[in-house]
Amino acid sequence: MATKHSRAAARLMISPAVLLLLGWMIVPLAMTLYFSFLRYNLLMPGMEEWTGFLNYQYFLTDPAFIASLINTLLLVGGVLIITIIGGILLALLLDQPFFGQGIVRILVIAPFFVMPTVSALVWKNMFLNPVNGLFAHVAHFFGLPAYDFLAQAPLASIIGIVAWQWLPFATLILLTALQSLDQEQLEAAEMDGASPVSRFFHIMLPHLARAITVVVLIQTIFLLSIFAEILVTTNGGPGVASTNLTYLIYVQSLLQFDVGGGSAGGVVAIILANIVAIFLMRMIGKNLEA
Amino acid sequence: MARAVSKPRKLVFTLVAWIIGLAIFFPILWIFILSFKSEGNAIAAPFHVLTSAFTLESYHTVFERSNYLRYFMNSVILSVGSTLLGLIIAVPAAWAMAFVPGRHTKDVLLWMLSTKMLPPVGVLVPIYLIFRDMGLLDSRIGLVFVLTMINLPIIIWMLYTYFREIPGEILEAARMDGAGLKEEVLYVLTPMAIPGIASTVLLNIILAWNEAFWTLNLTAAKAAPLTQFIASYSSPEGLFYAKLSAASIMAIAPILIMGWFSQKQLVRGLTFGAVK
């Protein structure tokens, strides 16, 4: 049983972590909130003045905001659909007995370890480039004209690149969950004459539901903040065709030096991320009790 | 029990799985091949690429002309430094929460996790300005601190889930055998905690190595790690596929190898123990 003495020691051991995280969270957050109510441009130092909700009004009514919000949703949604469906199929496949399971598993998870700037640049140049890219070569081989992916379909191309990076994550987690499934239950269902399809929908999918939720929530947190992939492939363009919320705020604050406007955008991004976070925290919290 | 599987069925699955596995791995395989070609051959049609001569020319060029080693060392310093600093802060905290849980332990853990959900872009401006005013822009110390803070919740969580699995009875048994607190920590707890700490270190180095929001925004030249080095190739200057491939391979190889060893821990670390 923990004594009074050990409780005090425990508190002392936890406090550095708590204080640091608290500072890391509160200080910048308070500053962002404060800046968001100022007219504050780094190019005009000393001209800061209180403007109330003007920054929010500008940010939220900017056509680029609506466009980037839609792009953010498409990016997150598109990657989620591809990685969840692909991940389930891959997990089912990798769960089957076949020769070289370990090696194939290693091949499948590899993209997750590739740093974002590398995967984005490699896809941009070696595959999607309309002149020298591999896809262009393949198109020429079949007598088709090359397609300029990043100019014609920038957002879809980025969705593809990001999905390639995150498919291993979904696969790995769904595979782990699948392997904890009670085999006897499956065999019993099989003996009772359940078809593979009904076994999948009535036994496997319900068992995977929790893991799928976890994958959706965690990926959403990361996908809302996709940045490097956009920076090195399209710079958010053409126009704002592949600009997401993160990139828009980056442009506004660090390229246009509009601290006030960028901060207002940051507050909006925080609110959006929190909506997702609340669901995720509830799930993890429930699991902590189990 | 493993079910008996018919041979043809197994062969079909083997074929399908290998085709899909290789397809997913293909981009990495392709740059690996391109990195051993001359620039002229690297942009040729695929068939020509495969049959052309191997050369180490691109690796030479990347090494000699681009300060690759400095970027590499920065990546090592940032990822290892932030991991060690994180451990120093996290081990006591996770230890206390796992072995002396109080009424609020769960809330503290969840709150720590919630700091991870803060979108980085939401605090980009203040961090940038604070760094500018403190002269920390493009400095390794500043970046080590940022990387430590963004990964600290994950480190604490992972350590916590590992520590919690150490059975309390063992401690009691040691105490009955006359072990003092020092012996208890040194000879009983530490050996049992080391595997958990090792996987935490591994995963955290991977995450820090690949971090590409703060490293791109807060560094320019001096403290820039490999993420920044590769990003500098985004402005096309003539033919550079082979060099980009060689640089990419050198940037991802160490982490790829570490990642393959830590795939099991990855699931646990990245789902905060929600899926094991």
HADDOCK unambig.tbl for C-alpha pairs under 7 A between the chains (distance, minus, plus):
assign (segid A and resid 2 and name CA) (segid B and resid 100 and name CA) 6.16 0.50 0.50
assign (segid A and resid 7 and name CA) (segid B and resid 100 and name CA) 6.67 0.50 0.50
assign (segid A and resid 10 and name CA) (segid B and resid 96 and name CA) 4.80 0.50 0.50
assign (segid A and resid 10 and name CA) (segid B and resid 100 and name CA) 6.53 0.50 0.50
assign (segid A and resid 13 and name CA) (segid B and resid 92 and name CA) 5.07 0.50 0.50
assign (segid A and resid 13 and name CA) (segid B and resid 93 and name CA) 5.17 0.50 0.50
assign (segid A and resid 13 and name CA) (segid B and resid 96 and name CA) 6.40 0.50 0.50
assign (segid A and resid 14 and name CA) (segid B and resid 92 and name CA) 6.55 0.50 0.50
assign (segid A and resid 14 and name CA) (segid B and resid 93 and name CA) 4.07 0.50 0.50
assign (segid A and resid 14 and name CA) (segid B and resid 96 and name CA) 6.72 0.50 0.50
assign (segid A and resid 16 and name CA) (segid B and resid 89 and name CA) 6.57 0.50 0.50
assign (segid A and resid 17 and name CA) (segid B and resid 89 and name CA) 5.78 0.50 0.50
assign (segid A and resid 17 and name CA) (segid B and resid 90 and name CA) 6.53 0.50 0.50
assign (segid A and resid 17 and name CA) (segid B and resid 93 and name CA) 6.64 0.50 0.50
assign (segid A and resid 21 and name CA) (segid B and resid 149 and name CA) 6.79 0.50 0.50
assign (segid A and resid 25 and name CA) (segid B and resid 115 and name CA) 6.58 0.50 0.50
assign (segid A and resid 28 and name CA) (segid B and resid 123 and name CA) 5.54 0.50 0.50
assign (segid A and resid 28 and name CA) (segid B and resid 126 and name CA) 5.30 0.50 0.50
assign (segid A and resid 28 and name CA) (segid B and resid 127 and name CA) 6.39 0.50 0.50
assign (segid A and resid 29 and name CA) (segid B and resid 123 and name CA) 6.17 0.50 0.50
assign (segid A and resid 31 and name CA) (segid B and resid 126 and name CA) 6.00 0.50 0.50
assign (segid A and resid 32 and name CA) (segid B and resid 123 and name CA) 6.32 0.50 0.50
assign (segid A and resid 32 and name CA) (segid B and resid 126 and name CA) 6.22 0.50 0.50
assign (segid A and resid 93 and name CA) (segid B and resid 17 and name CA) 6.76 0.50 0.50
assign (segid A and resid 97 and name CA) (segid B and resid 10 and name CA) 6.42 0.50 0.50
assign (segid A and resid 98 and name CA) (segid B and resid 10 and name CA) 5.26 0.50 0.50
assign (segid A and resid 98 and name CA) (segid B and resid 11 and name CA) 6.83 0.50 0.50
assign (segid A and resid 98 and name CA) (segid B and resid 13 and name CA) 5.86 0.50 0.50
assign (segid A and resid 98 and name CA) (segid B and resid 14 and name CA) 4.76 0.50 0.50
assign (segid A and resid 99 and name CA) (segid B and resid 14 and name CA) 5.54 0.50 0.50
assign (segid A and resid 104 and name CA) (segid B and resid 17 and name CA) 6.99 0.50 0.50
assign (segid A and resid 104 and name CA) (segid B and resid 18 and name CA) 6.18 0.50 0.50
assign (segid A and resid 104 and name CA) (segid B and resid 21 and name CA) 5.42 0.50 0.50
assign (segid A and resid 106 and name CA) (segid B and resid 260 and name CA) 6.35 0.50 0.50
assign (segid A and resid 107 and name CA) (segid B and resid 21 and name CA) 5.60 0.50 0.50
assign (segid A and resid 107 and name CA) (segid B and resid 22 and name CA) 6.63 0.50 0.50
assign (segid A and resid 107 and name CA) (segid B and resid 25 and name CA) 5.36 0.50 0.50
assign (segid A and resid 108 and name CA) (segid B and resid 21 and name CA) 5.25 0.50 0.50
assign (segid A and resid 108 and name CA) (segid B and resid 24 and name CA) 5.96 0.50 0.50
assign (segid A and resid 108 and name CA) (segid B and resid 25 and name CA) 6.26 0.50 0.50
assign (segid A and resid 110 and name CA) (segid B and resid 25 and name CA) 6.70 0.50 0.50
assign (segid A and resid 110 and name CA) (segid B and resid 256 and name CA) 6.58 0.50 0.50
assign (segid A and resid 111 and name CA) (segid B and resid 25 and name CA) 7.00 0.50 0.50
assign (segid A and resid 113 and name CA) (segid B and resid 255 and name CA) 6.38 0.50 0.50
assign (segid A and resid 113 and name CA) (segid B and resid 256 and name CA) 5.52 0.50 0.50
assign (segid A and resid 113 and name CA) (segid B and resid 259 and name CA) 6.38 0.50 0.50
assign (segid A and resid 114 and name CA) (segid B and resid 252 and name CA) 5.69 0.50 0.50
assign (segid A and resid 115 and name CA) (segid B and resid 210 and name CA) 4.63 0.50 0.50
assign (segid A and resid 115 and name CA) (segid B and resid 227 and name CA) 6.91 0.50 0.50
assign (segid A and resid 115 and name CA) (segid B and resid 252 and name CA) 6.75 0.50 0.50
assign (segid A and resid 116 and name CA) (segid B and resid 210 and name CA) 6.86 0.50 0.50
assign (segid A and resid 116 and name CA) (segid B and resid 212 and name CA) 6.70 0.50 0.50
assign (segid A and resid 117 and name CA) (segid B and resid 227 and name CA) 5.91 0.50 0.50
assign (segid A and resid 117 and name CA) (segid B and resid 230 and name CA) 6.29 0.50 0.50
assign (segid A and resid 117 and name CA) (segid B and resid 231 and name CA) 5.80 0.50 0.50
assign (segid A and resid 118 and name CA) (segid B and resid 230 and name CA) 6.32 0.50 0.50
assign (segid A and resid 118 and name CA) (segid B and resid 248 and name CA) 5.95 0.50 0.50
assign (segid A and resid 121 and name CA) (segid B and resid 234 and name CA) 6.62 0.50 0.50
assign (segid A and resid 132 and name CA) (segid B and resid 43 and name CA) 5.62 0.50 0.50
assign (segid A and resid 137 and name CA) (segid B and resid 45 and name CA) 6.01 0.50 0.50
assign (segid A and resid 172 and name CA) (segid B and resid 267 and name CA) 6.94 0.50 0.50
assign (segid A and resid 173 and name CA) (segid B and resid 267 and name CA) 5.79 0.50 0.50
assign (segid A and resid 176 and name CA) (segid B and resid 276 and name CA) 6.92 0.50 0.50
assign (segid A and resid 177 and name CA) (segid B and resid 275 and name CA) 6.85 0.50 0.50
assign (segid A and resid 211 and name CA) (segid B and resid 275 and name CA) 6.57 0.50 0.50
assign (segid A and resid 214 and name CA) (segid B and resid 271 and name CA) 6.92 0.50 0.50
assign (segid A and resid 221 and name CA) (segid B and resid 117 and name CA) 6.38 0.50 0.50
assign (segid A and resid 225 and name CA) (segid B and resid 119 and name CA) 6.35 0.50 0.50
assign (segid A and resid 227 and name CA) (segid B and resid 213 and name CA) 6.46 0.50 0.50
assign (segid A and resid 228 and name CA) (segid B and resid 212 and name CA) 6.02 0.50 0.50
assign (segid A and resid 228 and name CA) (segid B and resid 213 and name CA) 6.50 0.50 0.50
assign (segid A and resid 232 and name CA) (segid B and resid 231 and name CA) 6.26 0.50 0.50
assign (segid A and resid 232 and name CA) (segid B and resid 234 and name CA) 5.60 0.50 0.50
assign (segid A and resid 246 and name CA) (segid B and resid 121 and name CA) 5.87 0.50 0.50
assign (segid A and resid 249 and name CA) (segid B and resid 121 and name CA) 6.98 0.50 0.50
assign (segid A and resid 253 and name CA) (segid B and resid 125 and name CA) 6.67 0.50 0.50
assign (segid A and resid 259 and name CA) (segid B and resid 125 and name CA) 6.68 0.50 0.50
assign (segid A and resid 263 and name CA) (segid B and resid 125 and name CA) 6.87 0.50 0.50
assign (segid A and resid 266 and name CA) (segid B and resid 121 and name CA) 6.05 0.50 0.50
assign (segid A and resid 266 and name CA) (segid B and resid 122 and name CA) 3.85 0.50 0.50
assign (segid A and resid 266 and name CA) (segid B and resid 123 and name CA) 6.92 0.50 0.50
assign (segid A and resid 267 and name CA) (segid B and resid 122 and name CA) 6.04 0.50 0.50
assign (segid A and resid 269 and name CA) (segid B and resid 119 and name CA) 6.88 0.50 0.50
assign (segid A and resid 269 and name CA) (segid B and resid 122 and name CA) 6.33 0.50 0.50
assign (segid A and resid 270 and name CA) (segid B and resid 118 and name CA) 6.24 0.50 0.50
assign (segid A and resid 270 and name CA) (segid B and resid 119 and name CA) 5.95 0.50 0.50
assign (segid A and resid 270 and name CA) (segid B and resid 122 and name CA) 5.92 0.50 0.50
assign (segid A and resid 273 and name CA) (segid B and resid 117 and name CA) 6.92 0.50 0.50
assign (segid A and resid 273 and name CA) (segid B and resid 118 and name CA) 6.97 0.50 0.50
assign (segid A and resid 273 and name CA) (segid B and resid 119 and name CA) 6.65 0.50 0.50
assign (segid A and resid 277 and name CA) (segid B and resid 117 and name CA) 6.24 0.50 0.50
assign (segid A and resid 281 and name CA) (segid B and resid 110 and name CA) 6.87 0.50 0.50
assign (segid A and resid 284 and name CA) (segid B and resid 274 and name CA) 6.14 0.50 0.50
assign (segid A and resid 285 and name CA) (segid B and resid 110 and name CA) 6.96 0.50 0.50
assign (segid A and resid 287 and name CA) (segid B and resid 274 and name CA) 6.32 0.50 0.50
